[in-house]
Amino acid sequence: MTHIPADPAPLMHLPVLPAEVLDALQPAPGKLIVDGTLGGAGHTRLLLERGAHVIGIDQDPFALERARALNLPGLRVLEGNFREMNTLLSSIGVTQVDGVLLDIGVSSFQLDDAQRGFSYHTEAPLDMRMSQSGESAADVVNTLSAEDIASILYEFGEERHSRRLARGIVAARDQEPILTTTRLAEVIKRSYPGGHARGIHPARRSFQALRIYVNDELGALREGLNAALSVLAPPSLEGHGGRLAVISFHSLEDRIVKRWMKTQPALTPLHKRPLEASDEEQASNPRARSAKLRVAEVRPPRDIASGSGWDDEETP
Ligand SMILES: C[S@@+](CC[C@H](N)C(=O)[O-])C[C@H]1O[C@@H](n2cnc3c(N)ncnc32)[C@H](O)[C@@H]1O
């Protein structure tokens, strides 16, 4: 491991929807909860404060280093991808838990640490890997065909100028490989019709797309949901089992969570619509603005004919 974040002081991560997550997972002494996205341990601290034991999983070795340094009593830390949660848990002899939390995406630690290459504002190596293994964003933009790059920008960034931007990227890399965040941002800006996107930085959607692709975020989410379900406690005599709480930040993720929860006969959703942050929270934590929390509980198999309990309105 070569990179240590320079200054830990600005690296604060405010957990989103804190009250809603506590209400969903009902931490208490004697309960065991998995935080599949430990990050800055913001949610984990809240769960621990209420007496639960927490197993914190993260694929980012730097996040784990920081979390271990906190020495939080009741927290056990595991390195890995939450898509393999069941295997990771069974490696420490745990087969069943009372709750699982997934707070998808990157943390402010990762975004604010320029060297990780997630931000188009600061010059850094074009990396974007949370786990520090596998293909980096630089590998992707310098080796894939224009067609494949366009598909990534379109599918994961909903970038409508994907083909044009991909052609711009390939033309630029033919001159010189694209190795830094700022060069990629500049290439995208130059290729963008009129040089700007309405209301947002022209590189924003493309950076999001590359990050999702590099970390296979949607694949991990799909597998992580199934892995979580496989470790949640079955219903007690009163009919209540383990709970799964998932926070997502854009419609691609929320759609996956919503559709998956809808099709699991073992799960009952707790709310008809996803929970969102209050105006107050949105004002104090910009990251909370796009957060959506969906919660479901393991219950005895539902009567399919009685309906799923979900609103049928599609997530945009
Ligand atoms: C949004 S942050 C979580 C913040 C945390 N809830 C808090 O309050 O501090 C997401 C974290 O999950 C990690 N992560 C994202 N996808 C993951 C995956 N598939 N497996 C394991 N960790 C993942 C990231 O490395 C990051 O540290």
The ligand as a Tripos MOL2 file, in Angstrom:
@<TRIPOS>MOLECULE
LIG
   27    29     1     0     0
SMALL
NO_CHARGES

@<TRIPOS>ATOM
      1 C1        -21.0480    6.1480    1.1830 C.3       1 LIG1
      2 S1        -19.7100    5.4120    1.9660 S.3       1 LIG1
      3 C2        -20.3540    4.8060    3.4700 C.3       1 LIG1
      4 C3        -20.3490    5.8090    4.5680 C.3       1 LIG1
      5 C4        -20.7630    5.2580    5.9180 C.3       1 LIG1
      6 N1        -22.1140    4.7800    5.8910 N.3       1 LIG1
      7 C5        -20.5930    6.3210    6.9800 C.2       1 LIG1
      8 O1        -21.5900    6.7760    7.5560 O.co2     1 LIG1
      9 O2        -19.4570    6.7150    7.2720 O.co2     1 LIG1
     10 C6        -19.5180    3.9760    1.0570 C.3       1 LIG1
     11 C7        -18.3530    3.1020    1.5130 C.3       1 LIG1
     12 O3        -18.6400    1.8110    1.0430 O.3       1 LIG1
     13 C8        -17.5290    1.2770    0.4000 C.3       1 LIG1
     14 N2        -18.0610    0.4200   -0.6580 N.ar      1 LIG1
     15 C9        -18.7190    0.7880   -1.7740 C.ar      1 LIG1
     16 N3        -19.0740   -0.2820   -2.4910 N.ar      1 LIG1
     17 C10       -18.6410   -1.3650   -1.7890 C.ar      1 LIG1
     18 C11       -18.7070   -2.7610   -2.0040 C.ar      1 LIG1
     19 N4        -19.2910   -3.2720   -3.0910 N.pl3     1 LIG1
     20 N5        -18.1780   -3.5850   -1.0660 N.ar      1 LIG1
     21 C12       -17.5690   -3.0830    0.0440 C.ar      1 LIG1
     22 N6        -17.4580   -1.7620    0.2830 N.ar      1 LIG1
     23 C13       -17.9910   -0.9160   -0.6140 C.ar      1 LIG1
     24 C14       -16.7300    2.4350   -0.1070 C.3       1 LIG1
     25 O4        -15.3650    2.0770   -0.1740 O.3       1 LIG1
     26 C15       -17.0180    3.4960    0.9470 C.3       1 LIG1
     27 O5        -16.0390    3.4930    1.9480 O.3       1 LIG1
@<TRIPOS>BOND
     1     1     2 1
     2     2     3 1
     3     2    10 1
     4     3     4 1
     5     4     5 1
     6     5     6 1
     7     5     7 1
     8     7     8 2
     9     7     9 1
    10    10    11 1
    11    11    12 1
    12    11    26 1
    13    12    13 1
    14    13    14 1
    15    13    24 1
    16    14    15 ar
    17    14    23 ar
    18    15    16 ar
    19    16    17 ar
    20    17    18 ar
    21    17    23 ar
    22    18    19 1
    23    18    20 ar
    24    20    21 ar
    25    21    22 ar
    26    22    23 ar
    27    24    25 1
    28    24    26 1
    29    26    27 1
@<TRIPOS>SUBSTRUCTURE
     1 LIG1         1 GROUP 0 **** ****
